[in-house]
Amino acid sequence: MRTSSAILVITVSLMMAFFGAWSCSRENPTSSELSPVAGTTHSLGVPEIIRGEPEPPSGQVEISGAGATLNVWPYTGTNFAGAPQDPINLVFVGQADPAKIRAALLSLDGDRTSFGFPPVPPFNGTWSDALGNVQTSYSEGDGWVGNVIQLQLGSYETVRFHLRLFATGKPFGSNGGWTVANAHFDVQIPGTADHQVICWELAEAIVAADLVRSGLLGAPPSATGIINQEPYFRDIPAVLYNGLPEELKAVCDLPPGPATDAVPLPNNGVATLLYVVGETSVEPEVKTETFTVQFGQVIPRPFCNRGPLDFVFVQGPLNLSKTVRIGETGRYQYESSISGHLIATPVDVTQSPPAPNGEPFRAIISDEQRGFIDAHGARVTFDSKRIAPQDGGAEKLLVDLKVSTRGEKSYRSITQCVASVPPQSE
């Protein structure tokens, strides 16, 4: 495990200063910094619907570990289209049931100083269940699967390490299997319920360190070959990057100073292989978390966007909740929701500060997730609605995703826009 001297200077006050500084350092973007958001400005969009067994994605790779192999698509997705979202950077083999990995991580204390991590949040925190979007993964075994279990080290409302686990269904030995995962370090974008990934490698290292601390590994962590895009994967928009403290940039091996263009995220393309031989018992429990996020930010119109200057100021509360239940047999199941009625006001972002240039309108937000995983399989569903009543009719973005190892795998996305506002020009 690497140790960065910069990591030792991060304190709680620095993290809090980051969130206070972001809003005042986030200057209003100019038209040259903005890019259009895909969408249509009229009629009911043609539904994007995938049903049955979706096609496998291209670019699968073979991973070897513990004397066996796994063919896997080395990324996560948001549906079945094969468009990479996050890199797979952790591979568990052996006693790799996601519910048992969860139990192992949740059983640990927050002392990681022997691995070079400082005794300050979020590095000295303990793992908990996380709220996050459902993603997909593909490998031999069950083909397309969804992440039922998500964990976090830190807080949804500040900074956190975020882990998504995908059980592949590929057997290993007589009673083992393979699980792949993505871990990343992200920050909540102030005034929103969204997060920005700021590094991959640090999160990968902290999960590997905790598996070592668990005492469950049959061998030291090892590395796969290069399996996904390197030396960079995805990026951080300049307008967000320039709000990050310099110390946080150093921790994530990001370049110092301000940026005028999006900053690429370093990614070595290699995953950490973890051979798990021990097990942590999964105990029955029920856990519920609820909290509220106050939205208050200028953002590009998230759908039905009419040009690179189509921005809205969105404000209001979003209510978030998640309940996890583990039964006597070890079956893990959860349900989560995000809901709220927000007020969106069109604004002119060429002015400083942005000035209202249209009538406020209501935006109805509703996300629902449900999932389970047990010895017989897994299923997760995601239903998302964004509805904005307009003079010419309601604008809508509807997304429905179902991923089951023993049943339906389907994806549907429908966008409905109105033509009451003409497209903008730069």
GUMARKE-565058 format. One record per residue (C-alpha): x, y, z; residue in one letter. Coordinates in steps of 0.25 Angstrom, whole numbers, plus 5000, padded with zeros to 4 digits. Layout:
% residues N
<r xx="X" yy="Y" zz="Z" resn="A"/>
...
//
This chain:
% residues 426
<r xx="5000" yy="5000" zz="5000" resn="M"/>
<r xx="5005" yy="5014" zz="4996" resn="R"/>
<r xx="5007" yy="5025" zz="5006" resn="T"/>
<r xx="5006" yy="5039" zz="5002" resn="S"/>
<r xx="5011" yy="5050" zz="5011" resn="S"/>
<r xx="5000" yy="5059" zz="5006" resn="A"/>
<r xx="4990" yy="5050" zz="5012" resn="I"/>
<r xx="4994" yy="5053" zz="5026" resn="L"/>
<r xx="4991" yy="5068" zz="5025" resn="V"/>
<r xx="4976" yy="5065" zz="5022" resn="I"/>
<r xx="4967" yy="5069" zz="5034" resn="T"/>
<r xx="4953" yy="5070" zz="5037" resn="V"/>
<r xx="4954" yy="5085" zz="5036" resn="S"/>
<r xx="4960" yy="5084" zz="5022" resn="L"/>
<r xx="4949" yy="5075" zz="5017" resn="M"/>
<r xx="4939" yy="5085" zz="5023" resn="M"/>
<r xx="4946" yy="5097" zz="5016" resn="A"/>
<r xx="4946" yy="5090" zz="5003" resn="F"/>
<r xx="4930" yy="5090" zz="5003" resn="F"/>
<r xx="4930" yy="5104" zz="5008" resn="G"/>
<r xx="4940" yy="5109" zz="4997" resn="A"/>
<r xx="4934" yy="5102" zz="4986" resn="W"/>
<r xx="4922" yy="5110" zz="4984" resn="S"/>
<r xx="4929" yy="5123" zz="4985" resn="C"/>
<r xx="4941" yy="5119" zz="4976" resn="S"/>
<r xx="4931" yy="5113" zz="4965" resn="R"/>
<r xx="4931" yy="5124" zz="4956" resn="E"/>
<r xx="4920" yy="5126" zz="4946" resn="N"/>
<r xx="4924" yy="5118" zz="4933" resn="P"/>
<r xx="4925" yy="5125" zz="4920" resn="T"/>
<r xx="4919" yy="5119" zz="4907" resn="S"/>
<r xx="4932" yy="5114" zz="4903" resn="S"/>
<r xx="4933" yy="5105" zz="4915" resn="E"/>
<r xx="4919" yy="5099" zz="4913" resn="L"/>
<r xx="4915" yy="5087" zz="4904" resn="S"/>
<r xx="4901" yy="5083" zz="4900" resn="P"/>
<r xx="4893" yy="5073" zz="4907" resn="V"/>
<r xx="4887" yy="5062" zz="4898" resn="A"/>
<r xx="4872" yy="5063" zz="4897" resn="G"/>
<r xx="4860" yy="5067" zz="4888" resn="T"/>
<r xx="4852" yy="5079" zz="4888" resn="T"/>
<r xx="4839" yy="5074" zz="4883" resn="H"/>
<r xx="4829" yy="5062" zz="4884" resn="S"/>
<r xx="4830" yy="5049" zz="4891" resn="L"/>
<r xx="4844" yy="5043" zz="4889" resn="G"/>
<r xx="4845" yy="5029" zz="4883" resn="V"/>
<r xx="4846" yy="5019" zz="4895" resn="P"/>
<r xx="4860" yy="5012" zz="4897" resn="E"/>
<r xx="4855" yy="4998" zz="4901" resn="I"/>
<r xx="4864" yy="4986" zz="4903" resn="I"/>
<r xx="4857" yy="4973" zz="4907" resn="R"/>
<r xx="4861" yy="4958" zz="4908" resn="G"/>
<r xx="4875" yy="4955" zz="4909" resn="E"/>
<r xx="4883" yy="4967" zz="4905" resn="P"/>
<r xx="4895" yy="4965" zz="4896" resn="E"/>
<r xx="4909" yy="4964" zz="4902" resn="P"/>
<r xx="4918" yy="4976" zz="4902" resn="P"/>
<r xx="4930" yy="4976" zz="4894" resn="S"/>
<r xx="4944" yy="4977" zz="4900" resn="G"/>
<r xx="4943" yy="4966" zz="4910" resn="Q"/>
<r xx="4956" yy="4961" zz="4916" resn="V"/>
<r xx="4961" yy="4949" zz="4924" resn="E"/>
<r xx="4966" yy="4950" zz="4938" resn="I"/>
<r xx="4974" yy="4939" zz="4945" resn="S"/>
<r xx="4974" yy="4937" zz="4960" resn="G"/>
<r xx="4976" yy="4925" zz="4970" resn="A"/>
<r xx="4978" yy="4915" zz="4959" resn="G"/>
<r xx="4965" yy="4919" zz="4951" resn="A"/>
<r xx="4960" yy="4929" zz="4941" resn="T"/>
<r xx="4949" yy="4939" zz="4939" resn="L"/>
<r xx="4944" yy="4945" zz="4926" resn="N"/>
<r xx="4939" yy="4959" zz="4929" resn="V"/>
<r xx="4935" yy="4972" zz="4923" resn="W"/>
<r xx="4945" yy="4981" zz="4931" resn="P"/>
<r xx="4935" yy="4993" zz="4933" resn="Y"/>
<r xx="4922" yy="4996" zz="4940" resn="T"/>
<r xx="4910" yy="5002" zz="4932" resn="G"/>
<r xx="4897" yy="5009" zz="4934" resn="T"/>
<r xx="4889" yy="4999" zz="4925" resn="N"/>
<r xx="4892" yy="4988" zz="4915" resn="F"/>
<r xx="4898" yy="4997" zz="4904" resn="A"/>
<r xx="4912" yy="4994" zz="4907" resn="G"/>
<r xx="4916" yy="5008" zz="4910" resn="A"/>
<r xx="4927" yy="5009" zz="4921" resn="P"/>
<r xx="4923" yy="5016" zz="4933" resn="Q"/>
<r xx="4934" yy="5012" zz="4944" resn="D"/>
<r xx="4946" yy="5003" zz="4943" resn="P"/>
<r xx="4946" yy="4989" zz="4950" resn="I"/>
<r xx="4957" yy="4991" zz="4960" resn="N"/>
<r xx="4955" yy="4980" zz="4970" resn="L"/>
<r xx="4953" yy="4965" zz="4967" resn="V"/>
<r xx="4949" yy="4956" zz="4979" resn="F"/>
<r xx="4951" yy="4940" zz="4977" resn="V"/>
<r xx="4948" yy="4929" zz="4987" resn="G"/>
<r xx="4938" yy="4932" zz="4998" resn="Q"/>
<r xx="4934" yy="4944" zz="4990" resn="A"/>
<r xx="4919" yy="4945" zz="4993" resn="D"/>
<r xx="4916" yy="4960" zz="4993" resn="P"/>
<r xx="4908" yy="4959" zz="5006" resn="A"/>
<r xx="4919" yy="4953" zz="5013" resn="K"/>
<r xx="4929" yy="4963" zz="5008" resn="I"/>
<r xx="4919" yy="4974" zz="5013" resn="R"/>
<r xx="4919" yy="4967" zz="5027" resn="A"/>
<r xx="4934" yy="4966" zz="5027" resn="A"/>
<r xx="4936" yy="4981" zz="5024" resn="L"/>
<r xx="4925" yy="4985" zz="5034" resn="L"/>
<r xx="4932" yy="4978" zz="5045" resn="S"/>
<r xx="4945" yy="4986" zz="5044" resn="L"/>
<r xx="4949" yy="4998" zz="5053" resn="D"/>
<r xx="4954" yy="5011" zz="5046" resn="G"/>
<r xx="4969" yy="5009" zz="5050" resn="D"/>
<r xx="4976" yy="5009" zz="5037" resn="R"/>
<r xx="4989" yy="5016" zz="5042" resn="T"/>
<r xx="4998" yy="5004" zz="5039" resn="S"/>
<r xx="4995" yy="5005" zz="5025" resn="F"/>
<r xx="4998" yy="5020" zz="5024" resn="G"/>
<r xx="4984" yy="5025" zz="5025" resn="F"/>
<r xx="4982" yy="5037" zz="5035" resn="P"/>
<r xx="4973" yy="5036" zz="5047" resn="P"/>
<r xx="4964" yy="5047" zz="5041" resn="V"/>
<r xx="4950" yy="5045" zz="5034" resn="P"/>
<r xx="4947" yy="5039" zz="5025" resn="P"/>
<r xx="4960" yy="5030" zz="5026" resn="F"/>
<r xx="4957" yy="5026" zz="5040" resn="N"/>
<r xx="4943" yy="5023" zz="5038" resn="G"/>
<r xx="4935" yy="5010" zz="5038" resn="T"/>
<r xx="4927" yy="5004" zz="5026" resn="W"/>
<r xx="4912" yy="5006" zz="5025" resn="S"/>
<r xx="4902" yy="5003" zz="5014" resn="D"/>
<r xx="4901" yy="5014" zz="5003" resn="A"/>
<r xx="4891" yy="5021" zz="4994" resn="L"/>
<r xx="4895" yy="5021" zz="4980" resn="G"/>
<r xx="4890" yy="5018" zz="4966" resn="N"/>
<r xx="4889" yy="5004" zz="4961" resn="V"/>
<r xx="4900" yy="5000" zz="4951" resn="Q"/>
<r xx="4902" yy="4988" zz="4942" resn="T"/>
<r xx="4913" yy="4978" zz="4940" resn="S"/>
<r xx="4916" yy="4966" zz="4930" resn="Y"/>
<r xx="4924" yy="4954" zz="4932" resn="S"/>
<r xx="4923" yy="4939" zz="4929" resn="E"/>
<r xx="4913" yy="4932" zz="4939" resn="G"/>
<r xx="4901" yy="4940" zz="4940" resn="D"/>
<r xx="4904" yy="4950" zz="4929" resn="G"/>
<r xx="4898" yy="4964" zz="4932" resn="W"/>
<r xx="4896" yy="4966" zz="4946" resn="V"/>
<r xx="4893" yy="4978" zz="4955" resn="G"/>
<r xx="4899" yy="4983" zz="4968" resn="N"/>
<r xx="4890" yy="4980" zz="4980" resn="V"/>
<r xx="4900" yy="4983" zz="4990" resn="I"/>
<r xx="4907" yy="4997" zz="4991" resn="Q"/>
<r xx="4916" yy="5002" zz="5003" resn="L"/>
<r xx="4922" yy="5015" zz="5007" resn="Q"/>
<r xx="4933" yy="5019" zz="5016" resn="L"/>
<r xx="4930" yy="5034" zz="5019" resn="G"/>
<r xx="4917" yy="5041" zz="5017" resn="S"/>
<r xx="4908" yy="5043" zz="5005" resn="Y"/>
<r xx="4907" yy="5058" zz="5009" resn="E"/>
<r xx="4922" yy="5061" zz="5009" resn="T"/>
<r xx="4933" yy="5052" zz="5004" resn="V"/>
<r xx="4933" yy="5037" zz="5003" resn="R"/>
<r xx="4939" yy="5024" zz="4998" resn="F"/>
<r xx="4928" yy="5017" zz="4990" resn="H"/>
<r xx="4928" yy="5002" zz="4987" resn="L"/>
<r xx="4919" yy="4994" zz="4977" resn="R"/>
<r xx="4919" yy="4979" zz="4977" resn="L"/>
<r xx="4915" yy="4970" zz="4966" resn="F"/>
<r xx="4913" yy="4955" zz="4968" resn="A"/>
<r xx="4917" yy="4949" zz="4955" resn="T"/>
<r xx="4910" yy="4935" zz="4957" resn="G"/>
<r xx="4923" yy="4928" zz="4952" resn="K"/>
<r xx="4927" yy="4917" zz="4962" resn="P"/>
<r xx="4940" yy="4915" zz="4968" resn="F"/>
<r xx="4943" yy="4901" zz="4974" resn="G"/>
<r xx="4932" yy="4894" zz="4981" resn="S"/>
<r xx="4926" yy="4906" zz="4989" resn="N"/>
<r xx="4933" yy="4918" zz="4984" resn="G"/>
<r xx="4931" yy="4929" zz="4973" resn="G"/>
<r xx="4935" yy="4942" zz="4967" resn="W"/>
<r xx="4931" yy="4956" zz="4970" resn="T"/>
<r xx="4936" yy="4968" zz="4963" resn="V"/>
<r xx="4935" yy="4982" zz="4968" resn="A"/>
<r xx="4938" yy="4997" zz="4966" resn="N"/>
<r xx="4942" yy="5006" zz="4977" resn="A"/>
<r xx="4944" yy="5021" zz="4976" resn="H"/>
<r xx="4946" yy="5033" zz="4984" resn="F"/>
<r xx="4935" yy="5044" zz="4982" resn="D"/>
<r xx="4930" yy="5057" zz="4987" resn="V"/>
<r xx="4916" yy="5062" zz="4988" resn="Q"/>
<r xx="4915" yy="5074" zz="4978" resn="I"/>
<r xx="4910" yy="5085" zz="4988" resn="P"/>
<r xx="4896" yy="5089" zz="4986" resn="G"/>
<r xx="4892" yy="5076" zz="4979" resn="T"/>
<r xx="4889" yy="5061" zz="4982" resn="A"/>
<r xx="4900" yy="5057" zz="4971" resn="D"/>
<r xx="4915" yy="5053" zz="4973" resn="H"/>
<r xx="4927" yy="5055" zz="4966" resn="Q"/>
<r xx="4938" yy="5044" zz="4965" resn="V"/>
<r xx="4952" yy="5050" zz="4968" resn="I"/>
<r xx="4960" yy="5037" zz="4968" resn="C"/>
<r xx="4960" yy="5022" zz="4966" resn="W"/>
<r xx="4973" yy="5017" zz="4972" resn="E"/>
<r xx="4972" yy="5022" zz="4986" resn="L"/>
<r xx="4959" yy="5015" zz="4988" resn="A"/>
<r xx="4964" yy="5002" zz="4982" resn="E"/>
<r xx="4976" yy="5003" zz="4992" resn="A"/>
<r xx="4967" yy="5005" zz="5004" resn="I"/>
<r xx="4958" yy="4993" zz="5001" resn="V"/>
<r xx="4970" yy="4984" zz="4999" resn="A"/>
<r xx="4976" yy="4989" zz="5012" resn="A"/>
<r xx="4963" yy="4986" zz="5019" resn="D"/>
<r xx="4962" yy="4972" zz="5013" resn="L"/>
<r xx="4976" yy="4970" zz="5018" resn="V"/>
<r xx="4972" yy="4975" zz="5032" resn="R"/>
<r xx="4960" yy="4965" zz="5032" resn="S"/>
<r xx="4969" yy="4953" zz="5033" resn="G"/>
<r xx="4961" yy="4946" zz="5022" resn="L"/>
<r xx="4971" yy="4946" zz="5011" resn="L"/>
<r xx="4978" yy="4933" zz="5007" resn="G"/>
<r xx="4989" yy="4941" zz="5000" resn="A"/>
<r xx="4994" yy="4956" zz="4999" resn="P"/>
<r xx="4987" yy="4965" zz="4989" resn="P"/>
<r xx="4992" yy="4963" zz="4975" resn="S"/>
<r xx="4990" yy="4971" zz="4962" resn="A"/>
<r xx="4983" yy="4967" zz="4949" resn="T"/>
<r xx="4989" yy="4971" zz="4936" resn="G"/>
<r xx="4984" yy="4984" zz="4930" resn="I"/>
<r xx="4969" yy="4981" zz="4927" resn="I"/>
<r xx="4963" yy="4995" zz="4925" resn="N"/>
<r xx="4967" yy="5008" zz="4920" resn="Q"/>
<r xx="4979" yy="5015" zz="4925" resn="E"/>
<r xx="4986" yy="5024" zz="4928" resn="P"/>
<r xx="4973" yy="5032" zz="4930" resn="Y"/>
<r xx="4958" yy="5029" zz="4931" resn="F"/>
<r xx="4947" yy="5040" zz="4931" resn="R"/>
<r xx="4950" yy="5054" zz="4936" resn="D"/>
<r xx="4946" yy="5065" zz="4946" resn="I"/>
<r xx="4940" yy="5077" zz="4939" resn="P"/>
<r xx="4949" yy="5090" zz="4941" resn="A"/>
<r xx="4938" yy="5097" zz="4948" resn="V"/>
<r xx="4938" yy="5087" zz="4959" resn="L"/>
<r xx="4952" yy="5084" zz="4959" resn="Y"/>
<r xx="4956" yy="5098" zz="4963" resn="N"/>
<r xx="4948" yy="5097" zz="4976" resn="G"/>
<r xx="4956" yy="5085" zz="4981" resn="L"/>
<r xx="4967" yy="5088" zz="4992" resn="P"/>
<r xx="4981" yy="5086" zz="4987" resn="E"/>
<r xx="4984" yy="5076" zz="4997" resn="E"/>
<r xx="4972" yy="5067" zz="4992" resn="L"/>
<r xx="4977" yy="5068" zz="4978" resn="K"/>
<r xx="4991" yy="5063" zz="4983" resn="A"/>
<r xx="4984" yy="5051" zz="4990" resn="V"/>
<r xx="4978" yy="5047" zz="4977" resn="C"/>
<r xx="4991" yy="5049" zz="4969" resn="D"/>
<r xx="4984" yy="5061" zz="4961" resn="L"/>
<r xx="4992" yy="5073" zz="4956" resn="P"/>
<r xx="4993" yy="5085" zz="4965" resn="P"/>
<r xx="4987" yy="5099" zz="4962" resn="G"/>
<r xx="4974" yy="5103" zz="4954" resn="P"/>
<r xx="4970" yy="5097" zz="4941" resn="A"/>
<r xx="4963" yy="5103" zz="4929" resn="T"/>
<r xx="4959" yy="5089" zz="4923" resn="D"/>
<r xx="4954" yy="5076" zz="4929" resn="A"/>
<r xx="4965" yy="5069" zz="4937" resn="V"/>
<r xx="4966" yy="5054" zz="4934" resn="P"/>
<r xx="4965" yy="5044" zz="4945" resn="L"/>
<r xx="4978" yy="5035" zz="4947" resn="P"/>
<r xx="4975" yy="5020" zz="4945" resn="N"/>
<r xx="4986" yy="5010" zz="4944" resn="N"/>
<r xx="4976" yy="5000" zz="4937" resn="G"/>
<r xx="4980" yy="4989" zz="4947" resn="V"/>
<r xx="4970" yy="4983" zz="4957" resn="A"/>
<r xx="4974" yy="4977" zz="4971" resn="T"/>
<r xx="4972" yy="4962" zz="4972" resn="L"/>
<r xx="4967" yy="4958" zz="4986" resn="L"/>
<r xx="4967" yy="4943" zz="4989" resn="Y"/>
<r xx="4957" yy="4941" zz="5000" resn="V"/>
<r xx="4958" yy="4928" zz="5008" resn="V"/>
<r xx="4951" yy="4932" zz="5021" resn="G"/>
<r xx="4937" yy="4936" zz="5024" resn="E"/>
<r xx="4930" yy="4946" zz="5033" resn="T"/>
<r xx="4916" yy="4941" zz="5038" resn="S"/>
<r xx="4904" yy="4949" zz="5033" resn="V"/>
<r xx="4895" yy="4952" zz="5044" resn="E"/>
<r xx="4880" yy="4956" zz="5043" resn="P"/>
<r xx="4878" yy="4971" zz="5044" resn="E"/>
<r xx="4869" yy="4983" zz="5040" resn="V"/>
<r xx="4876" yy="4996" zz="5037" resn="K"/>
<r xx="4869" yy="5009" zz="5032" resn="T"/>
<r xx="4875" yy="5022" zz="5029" resn="E"/>
<r xx="4868" yy="5035" zz="5025" resn="T"/>
<r xx="4873" yy="5049" zz="5022" resn="F"/>
<r xx="4870" yy="5061" zz="5014" resn="T"/>
<r xx="4878" yy="5069" zz="5004" resn="V"/>
<r xx="4876" yy="5083" zz="5001" resn="Q"/>
<r xx="4877" yy="5086" zz="4986" resn="F"/>
<r xx="4882" yy="5100" zz="4983" resn="G"/>
<r xx="4890" yy="5101" zz="4970" resn="Q"/>
<r xx="4891" yy="5106" zz="4956" resn="V"/>
<r xx="4892" yy="5094" zz="4947" resn="I"/>
<r xx="4890" yy="5090" zz="4932" resn="P"/>
<r xx="4875" yy="5087" zz="4930" resn="R"/>
<r xx="4876" yy="5072" zz="4932" resn="P"/>
<r xx="4867" yy="5067" zz="4921" resn="F"/>
<r xx="4860" yy="5074" zz="4909" resn="C"/>
<r xx="4872" yy="5083" zz="4909" resn="N"/>
<r xx="4871" yy="5093" zz="4897" resn="R"/>
<r xx="4885" yy="5098" zz="4896" resn="G"/>
<r xx="4899" yy="5100" zz="4903" resn="P"/>
<r xx="4893" yy="5112" zz="4910" resn="L"/>
<r xx="4880" yy="5105" zz="4915" resn="D"/>
<r xx="4883" yy="5106" zz="4931" resn="F"/>
<r xx="4873" yy="5106" zz="4942" resn="V"/>
<r xx="4875" yy="5109" zz="4957" resn="F"/>
<r xx="4869" yy="5098" zz="4965" resn="V"/>
<r xx="4865" yy="5099" zz="4979" resn="Q"/>
<r xx="4857" yy="5091" zz="4990" resn="G"/>
<r xx="4858" yy="5078" zz="4999" resn="P"/>
<r xx="4861" yy="5064" zz="4994" resn="L"/>
<r xx="4857" yy="5053" zz="5004" resn="N"/>
<r xx="4866" yy="5041" zz="5003" resn="L"/>
<r xx="4864" yy="5027" zz="5010" resn="S"/>
<r xx="4870" yy="5013" zz="5010" resn="K"/>
<r xx="4865" yy="5001" zz="5018" resn="T"/>
<r xx="4874" yy="4988" zz="5018" resn="V"/>
<r xx="4868" yy="4975" zz="5023" resn="R"/>
<r xx="4876" yy="4962" zz="5025" resn="I"/>
<r xx="4868" yy="4949" zz="5028" resn="G"/>
<r xx="4871" yy="4937" zz="5036" resn="E"/>
<r xx="4877" yy="4930" zz="5024" resn="T"/>
<r xx="4886" yy="4941" zz="5020" resn="G"/>
<r xx="4877" yy="4947" zz="5010" resn="R"/>
<r xx="4881" yy="4962" zz="5007" resn="Y"/>
<r xx="4870" yy="4971" zz="5002" resn="Q"/>
<r xx="4868" yy="4986" zz="5002" resn="Y"/>
<r xx="4859" yy="4997" zz="4997" resn="E"/>
<r xx="4863" yy="5012" zz="4995" resn="S"/>
<r xx="4856" yy="5025" zz="4990" resn="S"/>
<r xx="4860" yy="5039" zz="4986" resn="I"/>
<r xx="4848" yy="5048" zz="4985" resn="S"/>
<r xx="4844" yy="5063" zz="4985" resn="G"/>
<r xx="4837" yy="5075" zz="4978" resn="H"/>
<r xx="4848" yy="5085" zz="4974" resn="L"/>
<r xx="4846" yy="5099" zz="4968" resn="I"/>
<r xx="4854" yy="5101" zz="4955" resn="A"/>
<r xx="4857" yy="5115" zz="4950" resn="T"/>
<r xx="4863" yy="5118" zz="4936" resn="P"/>
<r xx="4875" yy="5127" zz="4937" resn="V"/>
<r xx="4884" yy="5134" zz="4928" resn="D"/>
<r xx="4898" yy="5129" zz="4932" resn="V"/>
<r xx="4905" yy="5139" zz="4923" resn="T"/>
<r xx="4902" yy="5149" zz="4934" resn="Q"/>
<r xx="4910" yy="5149" zz="4948" resn="S"/>
<r xx="4903" yy="5145" zz="4956" resn="P"/>
<r xx="4893" yy="5137" zz="4947" resn="P"/>
<r xx="4880" yy="5145" zz="4946" resn="A"/>
<r xx="4866" yy="5139" zz="4944" resn="P"/>
<r xx="4861" yy="5139" zz="4930" resn="N"/>
<r xx="4849" yy="5131" zz="4931" resn="G"/>
<r xx="4837" yy="5127" zz="4940" resn="E"/>
<r xx="4840" yy="5117" zz="4951" resn="P"/>
<r xx="4834" yy="5103" zz="4949" resn="F"/>
<r xx="4832" yy="5091" zz="4958" resn="R"/>
<r xx="4841" yy="5078" zz="4956" resn="A"/>
<r xx="4836" yy="5065" zz="4962" resn="I"/>
<r xx="4847" yy="5055" zz="4966" resn="I"/>
<r xx="4844" yy="5041" zz="4969" resn="S"/>
<r xx="4855" yy="5029" zz="4969" resn="D"/>
<r xx="4851" yy="5016" zz="4975" resn="E"/>
<r xx="4861" yy="5004" zz="4976" resn="Q"/>
<r xx="4859" yy="4990" zz="4981" resn="R"/>
<r xx="4868" yy="4978" zz="4981" resn="G"/>
<r xx="4872" yy="4965" zz="4988" resn="F"/>
<r xx="4883" yy="4954" zz="4987" resn="I"/>
<r xx="4884" yy="4941" zz="4993" resn="D"/>
<r xx="4889" yy="4927" zz="4990" resn="A"/>
<r xx="4880" yy="4925" zz="4979" resn="H"/>
<r xx="4882" yy="4938" zz="4971" resn="G"/>
<r xx="4880" yy="4953" zz="4971" resn="A"/>
<r xx="4870" yy="4963" zz="4966" resn="R"/>
<r xx="4871" yy="4979" zz="4966" resn="V"/>
<r xx="4861" yy="4989" zz="4960" resn="T"/>
<r xx="4862" yy="5004" zz="4958" resn="F"/>
<r xx="4850" yy="5013" zz="4954" resn="D"/>
<r xx="4853" yy="5028" zz="4952" resn="S"/>
<r xx="4844" yy="5039" zz="4949" resn="K"/>
<r xx="4847" yy="5053" zz="4946" resn="R"/>
<r xx="4834" yy="5061" zz="4942" resn="I"/>
<r xx="4834" yy="5076" zz="4940" resn="A"/>
<r xx="4820" yy="5082" zz="4937" resn="P"/>
<r xx="4820" yy="5093" zz="4926" resn="Q"/>
<r xx="4810" yy="5102" zz="4919" resn="D"/>
<r xx="4811" yy="5093" zz="4906" resn="G"/>
<r xx="4810" yy="5080" zz="4914" resn="G"/>
<r xx="4819" yy="5072" zz="4924" resn="A"/>
<r xx="4833" yy="5069" zz="4921" resn="E"/>
<r xx="4838" yy="5055" zz="4926" resn="K"/>
<r xx="4850" yy="5046" zz="4927" resn="L"/>
<r xx="4846" yy="5032" zz="4931" resn="L"/>
<r xx="4856" yy="5021" zz="4933" resn="V"/>
<r xx="4853" yy="5007" zz="4937" resn="D"/>
<r xx="4864" yy="4996" zz="4939" resn="L"/>
<r xx="4862" yy="4982" zz="4943" resn="K"/>
<r xx="4873" yy="4972" zz="4945" resn="V"/>
<r xx="4871" yy="4958" zz="4950" resn="S"/>
<r xx="4880" yy="4946" zz="4950" resn="T"/>
<r xx="4867" yy="4937" zz="4949" resn="R"/>
<r xx="4858" yy="4945" zz="4941" resn="G"/>
<r xx="4855" yy="4958" zz="4934" resn="E"/>
<r xx="4867" yy="4967" zz="4929" resn="K"/>
<r xx="4861" yy="4980" zz="4923" resn="S"/>
<r xx="4864" yy="4994" zz="4921" resn="Y"/>
<r xx="4855" yy="5006" zz="4917" resn="R"/>
<r xx="4857" yy="5021" zz="4915" resn="S"/>
<r xx="4847" yy="5030" zz="4910" resn="I"/>
<r xx="4848" yy="5045" zz="4909" resn="T"/>
<r xx="4836" yy="5054" zz="4906" resn="Q"/>
<r xx="4839" yy="5069" zz="4903" resn="C"/>
<r xx="4830" yy="5081" zz="4898" resn="V"/>
<r xx="4833" yy="5091" zz="4887" resn="A"/>
<r xx="4828" yy="5103" zz="4894" resn="S"/>
<r xx="4842" yy="5109" zz="4896" resn="V"/>
<r xx="4851" yy="5110" zz="4883" resn="P"/>
<r xx="4865" yy="5104" zz="4883" resn="P"/>
<r xx="4876" yy="5113" zz="4887" resn="Q"/>
<r xx="4888" yy="5118" zz="4879" resn="S"/>
<r xx="4901" yy="5121" zz="4884" resn="E"/>
//
